[in-house]
Amino acid sequence: QVQVVESGGGLVQPGGSLRLSCAASGSFFSINAMGWYRQAPGNQRDVVATITSSGSTNYADSVKGRFTISRDNVKNMMYLQMNSLKPEDTAVYYCNVEAATRSRWIINNYWGQGTQVTVSS
């Protein structure tokens, strides 16, 4: 199985920056795509950014140009650099890891518990 832990959340002023980290550990053949998702009160969990094992990235329109997703395949870490933060970015941010555990070809999703990001003055 895979354990996923997020860190780096906190309170930040509008226009400020935060860097979130996600650590994946456990027993798995490989980690494929990874992604950051967020859930604001009353909302569903929405994708923020994803990154493939080769480094190809996709971003939600709302964060393009402000957020940067990256990963370290050696350390099984993923990061989300968040700049120019807005109040609407306030949410619990979750790390999602697509990992092959039972076989090299069957991918399952694993979630962290989330880290709170609050953007407020």
MDTraj code that builds the backbone (N, CA, C; nanometers):
import mdtraj as md
import numpy as np

residues = "GLN VAL GLN VAL VAL GLU SER GLY GLY GLY LEU VAL GLN PRO GLY GLY SER LEU ARG LEU SER CYS ALA ALA SER GLY SER PHE PHE SER ILE ASN ALA MET GLY TRP TYR ARG GLN ALA PRO GLY ASN GLN ARG ASP VAL VAL ALA THR ILE THR SER SER GLY SER THR ASN TYR ALA ASP SER VAL LYS GLY ARG PHE THR ILE SER ARG ASP ASN VAL LYS ASN MET MET TYR LEU GLN MET ASN SER LEU LYS PRO GLU ASP THR ALA VAL TYR TYR CYS ASN VAL GLU ALA ALA THR ARG SER ARG TRP ILE ILE ASN ASN TYR TRP GLY GLN GLY THR GLN VAL THR VAL SER SER".split()
xyz = np.array([
    [0.0827, -0.1180, 0.0000],
    [0.0000, 0.0000, 0.0000],
    [0.0869, 0.1239, 0.0000],
    [0.0211, 0.2362, -0.0183],
    [0.0902, 0.3629, -0.0273],
    [0.0379, 0.4570, 0.0795],
    [0.1290, 0.5181, 0.1493],
    [0.0942, 0.6220, 0.2438],
    [0.1283, 0.7565, 0.1821],
    [0.0374, 0.8498, 0.1951],
    [0.0531, 0.9804, 0.1339],
    [0.0346, 1.0862, 0.2412],
    [0.1302, 1.1748, 0.2522],
    [0.1259, 1.2784, 0.3543],
    [0.1556, 1.4129, 0.2923],
    [0.0648, 1.5071, 0.3126],
    [0.0846, 1.6435, 0.2658],
    [0.1361, 1.7307, 0.3793],
    [0.2053, 1.8341, 0.3422],
    [0.2515, 1.9313, 0.4393],
    [0.2725, 2.0650, 0.3695],
    [0.2857, 2.1694, 0.4480],
    [0.3168, 2.3001, 0.3938],
    [0.2031, 2.3992, 0.3922],
    [0.0855, 2.3556, 0.4295],
    [-0.0269, 2.4468, 0.4315],
    [-0.0155, 2.5469, 0.5440],
    [-0.1010, 2.6457, 0.5379],
    [-0.1002, 2.7476, 0.6405],
    [-0.1808, 2.8680, 0.6005],
    [-0.1637, 2.9726, 0.6766],
    [-0.2321, 3.0987, 0.6518],
    [-0.1386, 3.1932, 0.5794],
    [-0.1872, 3.2518, 0.4732],
    [-0.1055, 3.3422, 0.3946],
    [-0.1905, 3.4589, 0.3467],
    [-0.1275, 3.5730, 0.3311],
    [-0.1950, 3.6917, 0.2810],
    [-0.2217, 3.6793, 0.1310],
    [-0.3266, 3.7427, 0.0822],
    [-0.3462, 3.7468, -0.0622],
    [-0.2219, 3.8002, -0.1326],
    [-0.1850, 3.7349, -0.2405],
    [-0.0639, 3.7707, -0.3114],
    [0.0594, 3.6991, -0.2619],
    [0.0467, 3.6299, -0.1521],
    [0.1591, 3.5579, -0.0958],
    [0.1813, 3.4234, -0.1610],
    [0.2740, 3.3492, -0.1037],
    [0.3133, 3.2214, -0.1604],
    [0.3210, 3.1138, -0.0534],
    [0.2984, 2.9929, -0.0963],
    [0.3169, 2.8748, -0.0143],
    [0.3690, 2.7638, -0.1025],
    [0.4409, 2.6731, -0.0419],
    [0.4826, 2.5540, -0.1135],
    [0.4349, 2.4314, -0.0379],
    [0.3542, 2.3530, -0.1035],
    [0.3047, 2.2299, -0.0463],
    [0.3936, 2.1138, -0.0870],
    [0.4058, 2.0190, 0.0018],
    [0.4833, 1.8996, -0.0257],
    [0.3970, 1.7769, -0.0049],
    [0.4239, 1.6765, -0.0818],
    [0.3552, 1.5492, -0.0702],
    [0.4590, 1.4389, -0.0720],
    [0.4542, 1.3551, 0.0284],
    [0.5466, 1.2435, 0.0381],
    [0.4707, 1.1128, 0.0250],
    [0.5145, 1.0308, -0.0651],
    [0.4560, 0.8990, -0.0848],
    [0.5531, 0.7930, -0.0360],
    [0.5021, 0.6991, 0.0380],
    [0.5859, 0.5919, 0.0889],
    [0.5050, 0.4632, 0.0950],
    [0.5744, 0.3536, 0.1136],
    [0.5086, 0.2256, 0.1225],
    [0.5629, 0.1275, 0.0218],
    [0.4815, 0.0312, -0.0102],
    [0.5210, -0.0736, -0.1031],
    [0.4454, -0.0567, -0.2340],
    [0.5190, -0.0313, -0.3380],
    [0.4583, -0.0159, -0.4686],
    [0.5630, -0.0396, -0.5766],
    [0.5144, -0.0811, -0.6915],
    [0.6044, -0.1007, -0.8044],
    [0.6484, 0.0316, -0.8637],
    [0.5547, 0.1219, -0.8742],
    [0.5851, 0.2504, -0.9342],
    [0.4761, 0.3497, -0.9000],
    [0.5118, 0.4742, -0.9113],
    [0.4152, 0.5827, -0.9027],
    [0.4012, 0.6425, -1.0411],
    [0.2797, 0.6490, -1.0854],
    [0.2548, 0.7066, -1.2171],
    [0.2242, 0.8555, -1.2015],
    [0.1045, 0.8944, -1.2325],
    [0.0702, 1.0349, -1.2196],
    [0.0503, 1.0724, -1.0734],
    [0.0755, 1.1967, -1.0445],
    [0.0481, 1.2532, -0.9142],
    [-0.0286, 1.3825, -0.9366],
    [-0.1009, 1.4235, -0.8369],
    [-0.1776, 1.5449, -0.8550],
    [-0.2163, 1.6102, -0.7246],
    [-0.2442, 1.7370, -0.7353],
    [-0.2970, 1.8133, -0.6240],
    [-0.4427, 1.8450, -0.6503],
    [-0.5230, 1.8255, -0.5501],
    [-0.6651, 1.8547, -0.5556],
    [-0.6998, 1.9417, -0.4366],
    [-0.8087, 2.0121, -0.4471],
    [-0.8498, 2.0947, -0.3351],
    [-0.9999, 2.0908, -0.3182],
    [-1.0410, 2.1120, -0.1967],
    [-1.1816, 2.1117, -0.1636],
    [-1.2106, 2.2263, -0.0687],
    [-1.2903, 2.3185, -0.1161],
    [-1.3347, 2.4306, -0.0348],
    [-1.4677, 2.3947, 0.0301],
    [-1.5031, 2.4622, 0.1378],
    [-1.6301, 2.4330, 0.2037],
    [-1.7477, 2.4419, 0.1072],
    [-1.8297, 2.3388, 0.1060],
    [-1.9452, 2.3351, 0.0193],
    [-1.9175, 2.2934, -0.1227],
    [-1.7928, 2.2691, -0.1535],
    [-1.7541, 2.2313, -0.2888],
    [-1.7074, 2.0865, -0.2950],
    [-1.7043, 2.0360, -0.4150],
    [-1.6463, 1.9055, -0.4377],
    [-1.4949, 1.9183, -0.4473],
    [-1.4296, 1.8061, -0.4422],
    [-1.2856, 1.8048, -0.4567],
    [-1.2503, 1.8212, -0.6043],
    [-1.1770, 1.9257, -0.6349],
    [-1.1434, 1.9584, -0.7723],
    [-0.9940, 1.9469, -0.7960],
    [-0.9600, 1.9133, -0.9180],
    [-0.8197, 1.9030, -0.9536],
    [-0.7574, 2.0417, -0.9608],
    [-0.6384, 2.0523, -0.9095],
    [-0.5609, 2.1746, -0.9172],
    [-0.4530, 2.1618, -1.0233],
    [-0.3767, 2.0560, -1.0134],
    [-0.2681, 2.0317, -1.1072],
    [-0.2300, 1.8852, -1.1019],
    [-0.1872, 1.8344, -1.2139],
    [-0.1401, 1.6970, -1.2205],
    [-0.0060, 1.6936, -1.2910],
    [0.0670, 1.5885, -1.2643],
    [0.1966, 1.5714, -1.3273],
    [0.2195, 1.4230, -1.3510],
    [0.2624, 1.3897, -1.4702],
    [0.2889, 1.2513, -1.5041],
    [0.4269, 1.2117, -1.4554],
    [0.4568, 1.0845, -1.4691],
    [0.5876, 1.0358, -1.4271],
    [0.7003, 1.0962, -1.5090],
    [0.6690, 1.1383, -1.6300],
    [0.7695, 1.1994, -1.7161],
    [0.7762, 1.3505, -1.7018],
    [0.6876, 1.4063, -1.6209],
    [0.6939, 1.5480, -1.5948],
    [0.5963, 1.6342, -1.6711],
    [0.5080, 1.5738, -1.7471],
    [0.4067, 1.6508, -1.8174],
    [0.3029, 1.7016, -1.7180],
    [0.2698, 1.8282, -1.7282],
    [0.1822, 1.8902, -1.6293],
    [0.0538, 1.9426, -1.6908],
    [-0.0474, 1.9486, -1.6085],
    [-0.1737, 2.0105, -1.6433],
    [-0.2231, 2.0878, -1.5229],
    [-0.2863, 2.1995, -1.5502],
    [-0.3329, 2.2867, -1.4447],
    [-0.4779, 2.3240, -1.4662],
    [-0.5467, 2.3408, -1.3567],
    [-0.6785, 2.3999, -1.3649],
    [-0.6651, 2.5432, -1.4142],
    [-0.7634, 2.5874, -1.4896],
    [-0.7570, 2.7222, -1.5441],
    [-0.7401, 2.8279, -1.4355],
    [-0.7978, 2.8030, -1.3219],
    [-0.7962, 2.9006, -1.2148],
    [-0.6582, 2.9218, -1.1528],
    [-0.5661, 2.8300, -1.1772],
    [-0.4339, 2.8414, -1.1151],
    [-0.3220, 2.8552, -1.2161],
    [-0.3536, 2.8512, -1.3432],
    [-0.2510, 2.8625, -1.4454],
    [-0.1749, 2.9932, -1.4316],
    [-0.0447, 2.9824, -1.4413],
    [0.0393, 3.0993, -1.4290],
    [0.0743, 3.1360, -1.2872],
    [0.0080, 3.0753, -1.1917],
    [0.0329, 3.1063, -1.0512],
    [0.0913, 2.9885, -0.9747],
    [0.0478, 2.8690, -1.0088],
    [0.0925, 2.7486, -0.9393],
    [0.1863, 2.6694, -1.0285],
    [0.2791, 2.6021, -0.9662],
    [0.3702, 2.5149, -1.0376],
    [0.3802, 2.3819, -0.9649],
    [0.3499, 2.2760, -1.0358],
    [0.3602, 2.1431, -0.9792],
    [0.4919, 2.0808, -1.0235],
    [0.5532, 2.0077, -0.9353],
    [0.6779, 1.9403, -0.9672],
    [0.6876, 1.8122, -0.8862],
    [0.7815, 1.7287, -0.9228],
    [0.7982, 1.6035, -0.8504],
    [0.9433, 1.5599, -0.8522],
    [0.9768, 1.4814, -0.7544],
    [1.1079, 1.4213, -0.7432],
    [1.0849, 1.2707, -0.7423],
    [1.1135, 1.2071, -0.8522],
    [1.0860, 1.0651, -0.8655],
    [1.1792, 0.9775, -0.7819],
    [1.2927, 1.0310, -0.7457],
    [1.3849, 0.9558, -0.6620],
    [1.3347, 0.9512, -0.5186],
    [1.2864, 1.0640, -0.4712],
    [1.2383, 1.0740, -0.3338],
    [1.0899, 1.0434, -0.3190],
    [1.0215, 1.0215, -0.4305],
    [0.8769, 1.0017, -0.4295],
    [0.8068, 1.1197, -0.3627],
    [0.8462, 1.2365, -0.4046],
    [0.7908, 1.3594, -0.3516],
    [0.7254, 1.4400, -0.4628],
    [0.6268, 1.5149, -0.4260],
    [0.5615, 1.6065, -0.5171],
    [0.5432, 1.7395, -0.4464],
    [0.5475, 1.8451, -0.5242],
    [0.5394, 1.9779, -0.4670],
    [0.4400, 2.0630, -0.5446],
    [0.3868, 2.1595, -0.4777],
    [0.3028, 2.2580, -0.5425],
    [0.3455, 2.3949, -0.4936],
    [0.4108, 2.4681, -0.5814],
    [0.4487, 2.6045, -0.5504],
    [0.3322, 2.6949, -0.5867],
    [0.2798, 2.7631, -0.4888],
    [0.1635, 2.8472, -0.5080],
    [0.2036, 2.9923, -0.4883],
    [0.1936, 3.0684, -0.5937],
    [0.2252, 3.2101, -0.5900],
    [0.1008, 3.2922, -0.6193],
    [0.1085, 3.4178, -0.5868],
    [-0.0025, 3.5100, -0.6122],
    [-0.1343, 3.4534, -0.5617],
    [-0.1321, 3.4061, -0.4411],
    [-0.2488, 3.3393, -0.3855],
    [-0.3661, 3.4346, -0.3694],
    [-0.4825, 3.3807, -0.3928],
    [-0.6068, 3.4547, -0.3834],
    [-0.6955, 3.3933, -0.2764],
    [-0.7875, 3.4705, -0.2219],
    [-0.8792, 3.4133, -0.1231],
    [-0.9540, 3.2910, -0.1742],
    [-0.9852, 3.2894, -0.3021],
    [-1.0560, 3.1750, -0.3572],
    [-0.9712, 3.0490, -0.3655],
    [-0.8424, 3.0615, -0.3372],
    [-0.7570, 2.9441, -0.3288],
    [-0.7708, 2.8732, -0.1948],
    [-0.8403, 2.9348, -0.1033],
    [-0.8593, 2.8754, 0.0281],
    [-0.9320, 2.7422, 0.0171],
    [-0.8699, 2.6393, 0.0690],
    [-0.9253, 2.5053, 0.0605],
    [-0.8342, 2.4095, 0.1344],
    [-0.8831, 2.2895, 0.1511],
    [-0.7966, 2.1808, 0.1930],
    [-0.7357, 2.1213, 0.0676],
    [-0.6059, 2.1140, 0.0651],
    [-0.5352, 2.0622, -0.0502],
    [-0.4933, 1.9185, -0.0247],
    [-0.5256, 1.8343, -0.1211],
    [-0.4992, 1.6928, -0.1091],
    [-0.4012, 1.6463, -0.2153],
    [-0.3162, 1.5583, -0.1763],
    [-0.2245, 1.4940, -0.2683],
    [-0.2840, 1.3622, -0.3135],
    [-0.2815, 1.3396, -0.4419],
    [-0.3259, 1.2133, -0.4982],
    [-0.2104, 1.1454, -0.5689],
    [-0.1964, 1.0187, -0.5423],
    [-0.0881, 0.9405, -0.6011],
    [-0.1472, 0.8217, -0.6738],
    [-0.1131, 0.8080, -0.7992],
    [-0.1506, 0.6904, -0.8768],
    [-0.0334, 0.5949, -0.8730],
    [-0.0535, 0.4830, -0.8073],
    [0.0558, 0.3900, -0.7865],
    [0.0155, 0.2487, -0.8235],
    [0.1117, 0.1764, -0.8755],
    [0.0952, 0.0346, -0.9033],
    [0.1467, -0.0426, -0.7836],
    [0.0583, -0.1157, -0.7180],
    [0.0967, -0.1909, -0.5992],
    [0.0790, -0.3409, -0.6175],
    [-0.0348, -0.3823, -0.6665],
    [-0.0608, -0.5250, -0.6838],
    [0.0041, -0.5801, -0.8100],
    [0.0233, -0.4982, -0.9073],
    [0.0944, -0.5333, -1.0289],
    [0.1525, -0.4065, -1.0873],
    [0.2358, -0.4234, -1.1866],
    [0.2963, -0.3069, -1.2498],
    [0.2008, -0.2351, -1.3425],
    [0.0861, -0.2970, -1.3700],
    [-0.0037, -0.2420, -1.4706],
    [-0.1365, -0.1942, -1.4161],
    [-0.1689, -0.2294, -1.2949],
    [-0.2942, -0.1884, -1.2345],
    [-0.2674, -0.0725, -1.1402],
    [-0.3277, 0.0382, -1.1690],
    [-0.3032, 0.1607, -1.0950],
    [-0.4192, 0.1908, -1.0010],
    [-0.3856, 0.2212, -0.8790],
    [-0.4837, 0.2653, -0.7810],
    [-0.4498, 0.4050, -0.7322],
    [-0.5519, 0.4734, -0.6873],
    [-0.5338, 0.6083, -0.6355],
    [-0.5228, 0.6079, -0.4845],
    [-0.4304, 0.6873, -0.4356],
    [-0.4103, 0.7002, -0.2918],
    [-0.4125, 0.8468, -0.2554],
    [-0.4787, 0.8750, -0.1460],
    [-0.4985, 1.0125, -0.1033],
    [-0.4338, 1.0404, 0.0309],
    [-0.3832, 1.1590, 0.0442],
    [-0.3396, 1.2056, 0.1737],
    [-0.4575, 1.2611, 0.2521],
    [-0.4308, 1.3031, 0.3740],
    [-0.5358, 1.3559, 0.4599],
    [-0.5650, 1.5029, 0.4347],
    [-0.4794, 1.5675, 0.3611],
    [-0.5014, 1.7061, 0.3256],
    [-0.4270, 1.8029, 0.4149],
    [-0.4019, 1.9187, 0.3612],
    [-0.3412, 2.0269, 0.4368],
    [-0.4177, 2.1551, 0.4068],
    [-0.4485, 2.2286, 0.5107],
    [-0.5312, 2.3475, 0.4970],
    [-0.4500, 2.4646, 0.4448],
    [-0.5018, 2.5275, 0.3428],
    [-0.4463, 2.6519, 0.2913],
    [-0.5528, 2.7595, 0.3059],
    [-0.5184, 2.8628, 0.3772],
    [-0.6105, 2.9734, 0.3975],
    [-0.5455, 3.1012, 0.3488],
    [-0.6115, 3.1666, 0.2561],
    [-0.5620, 3.2917, 0.2004],
    [-0.6545, 3.4024, 0.2480],
    [-0.6041, 3.4830, 0.3357],
    [-0.6861, 3.5870, 0.3956],
    [-0.5972, 3.6959, 0.4523],
    [-0.6490, 3.8163, 0.4506],
    [-0.5784, 3.9268, 0.5119],
    [-0.6196, 3.9459, 0.6568],
])
top = md.Topology()
chain = top.add_chain()
for i, resn in enumerate(residues, 1):
    res = top.add_residue(resn, chain, resSeq=i)
    for name in ("N", "CA", "C"):
        top.add_atom(name, md.element.get_by_symbol(name[0]), res)
traj = md.Trajectory(xyz[None], top)
